[in-house]
Amino acid sequence: MTTTLEQAKTAAIPQGGGLHRRLNMATAMIGGIVFASLFWYLAHHFLDATSRTYSDEVAGSLTIGWIVGFWLGIGAFVAPLRWLIGRDNTRADDLYLAGQGQGTSRYWKFTTDHKVVGVQYIIMTMVLLGAGGILAMAIRTELIVPGNHFVNQQVYNGFIAVHGMLMILALIVAVAGPWGNFVVPIMCGARDMAFPRLNALSLWTLVGAAGLLLTTLAVGSLTMGWVVLEPIADQAGVGMDFFAMAIIVFTVSTTVAGVNTICTILTMRTKGMTLARLPIFVWGAIIAAALGLYAFPYFSLVEAQTLMDRTFSTSFFVANAGGTGWLQANLFWLMGHPEVYVILLPAVAALFEIAAVMSRKPVFSYRSAVAGMTGLAGLSILVWAHHMFTTGWAPTLGGPFMLTTELISIPTGLFFLVLIGTLWRGNIWMKLPTIWMFGFIANFIIAGVTGIYLSDIPLDDQLHGTMFVTAHFHYVFVGSVLFGAVSALAFWYPKVTGRFLNEFMGRISFWLTFIGVQVTFLAMFASGLRGMPRRYSSYAFIFEHTNLMTTIGAYIIMAGMLVLLGAVITSWNKGEPAGPNPWHANSLEWMVPTPVPLENFEVLPVITEDPYNYGEELVRS
Amino acid sequence: MSTSTNKQSLKGMLWTWAALTVIGVIIGLYAPAWIMPKSMSNNMHLTILTMVVFTVAAAPVAAGVYATALFALTRWTHKGNDVPSAGPAVRENAMVVTTWLVVSTLLTVFLLIWGLGALAVDNGSTGKNPLVVDVTGQQWVWSFSYPGTHVSSPDLYLPLNREVEFRVTALDVTHGFWIANMGVQVDANVGTITTIHTTPDKLGTFDIRCTQFCGLNHAFMVTEGHVLTAQQFTSWLASQPQRA
């Protein structure tokens, strides 16, 4: 059994590649720093230093320089530029760009192979989760006891903003990034994504955005929460300019990735792969991508307006100059609620897939699964103002928004029906992916029920802005999405590496994380119910027991995640060999050899049925 | 799987479901009042009641999923490294899907009707001579003034059993005006006045905490409030320095 890495080492490096032979992540960083310095120098010298917005103008210029330099340094536009001067890529150039024969070095380059991009997304997700997790631990450490002991309030406020944003980025890509790239094209029977170079562009744009975001803490005070509350964001330091530009760059990444995913699924399916025969995960990927295309433009718009308020002295959101924070809140949540489902849908769809394979049964009510996901995506664009029930904006719209929000229970209920129905009387194979899936089911119920409380305006008037809300969405993101993401990781890991994720370490990690989530967030619910608001750097003594519990639970989650990280790293080269189809599944990604060769299929397959026929006679139900 | 074991397991599942539902209902009946702050207003009674009703309504649904998951874990699992044989190829069951949709829709309609009713009560003003209090938030203090009296105070004083109308605004950034014991919350926005109503019905002291992130000392933007009898309130008002 050879691993992906060994196979990549043995293939010959193709001639060609041109400039790309010299470009990698290091040149991208150098390019970013050089251009950022250049833009800083130009802004510093040519802008009016007496202007009130001078420092923000300089900071904004610097961030534009960073991303331009980063793109040039990674070689994002080499091929289009060559085409402009009349030299198209040759086959050898394309093979070089796809990473053939380049071993591990291809993971640090502008590589177009969708499987390499998928692995890069795994690394990126882990880096973002790690950085956000370190900040979470710092926040919980500060909140062990009342009072400010560990970090001061200014630093703490920066931590909550950057923790939130990093985790949101991490979870947006946690399932859709690795598996939307690695397995979706193979599931469709395609040789690669529709636009391989755009695929690499989306990944490296995300890396550039993450670089900006990670520097914000060092640059300036961030007093606005991850939602960039206005008008207070206008008081934040130049770190806010970095933060806003990081988000704008990130939305470029998601837009490019979303268009690519949709085009791949709509146009690259092999013969016989009708929409009704698609593995259910592909449905999740395309619905989430479409929803992202709707949602994320609001994100870049609202951050661009924030930047304009800060650099050009416009006043979209500055109340004292005629703007309103309500505009910011509306635009932000027009993005913010669909974004939750951009995060959730790929994880849920992956679990449908995993439930079917592991219980050796077809997905129960495939139509309900597709209808539930589509319905959820459709409803999600009509519910944004439930984040604004207590802002005072349009109280007369409270009733309608309460209606749309509570309707969300119906498609969400279908998810449970499909999952439970698929498991029903199956022969459920208790391996790592299954265990994490059961964790998802347990936690997602709590996330759902607590969501019902918050959708009700009289209750929201009590719970909004408290730790109850924080605990609710952490049950969604940590308890549900993260569990789904780890389940998907354990499920497809053998396809990436040819080896199983270490079962023993994976189970230890599961129990630590599962118990940690309950301790952390049940206690956090109690803090909120007792009356502790969110984003507090300190608290009254009546909240000390529940906060201590939350901090202890958070450390247990950290231990669980570190064990998982250990399992991912040690299993990569030393795990138990898995073979090409360890779960005996029927979808196309398991029909190709492991490691998956470049361009996936020697001959494109022809599909005659969906992948859920496990050979059992039909039983009367 | 033979029909008899299937019936047995379904019976066991029903018992688990019933037991979990009872646990959920007990939690629903007692936990909210036990954990949440002492109720000091009509709105807060409604808040706690809604919490109880929703938890009780959700208990059978959550218990159903947990009971099934627990049963799947104990009866339908296959351990070991060999691949299990195929399960029953049930792809669709129109009865189950329809029932599920009808039940979840009915539950949603119930929640919505309850919510709309509660909303009408919660936000409604009785219109019976409410006491108006102007609330102003700024980084990082609240101030309260009583129109028509020239009295302004850093602490909030309210008379018992008289409706209060809070007119809330802010000077610098958005703040969140929240009385946890009274179940009312609204943002204080710059240049805008937002209004909420409540009727205090218990004597005592409560905290007013800022729920909208407002910068450096957000965590310390806490003010005390007091509910006094009508006579105490009148004499407190008279004892305050009059501002021009």
Interface residues (C-beta under 8 A of the other chain):
Chain A: Q153 Q154 N157 T223 M224 G225 L229 E230 P231 I232 Q235 A319 N320 T324 G325 W326 S359 R360 K361 P362 V363 F364 S365 Y366 R367 S368 T390 T391 G392 P395 G398 G399 M402 L403 E406 L407 S409 I410 G413 L414 F416 L417 I420 G421 L423 W424 R425 G426 N427 I428 W429 M430 F438 I441 A442 I445 I446 V449 I452 Y453 S455 D456 I457 P458 L459 D461 Q462 H464 G465 T466 A526 L529 R530 G531 P533 R534 R535 Y536 S537 S538 Y539 A540 W583 H584 Y612 N613 Y614 G615 E616 E617 L618 V619 S621
Chain B: M1 N6 P32 I35 M36 P37 N43 M44 L46 T47 T50 M51 F54 T55 A58 V61 A62 V65 Y66 T68 A69 A72 L73 W76 T77 H78 K79 V83 P84 S85 A86 G87 P88 A89 V90 R91 E92 N93 V96 V97 W100 L101 S104 T105 L107 T108 L111 L112 W114 G115 L116 A118 L119 V121 D122 N123 V168 D172 V173 T174 G176 W178 A180 N181 G183 V184 Q185 V186 D187 N189 V190 G191 T192 T194 I196 D207 R209 C210 T211 Q212 F213 C214 G215 L216 N217 H218 A219 F220 V222
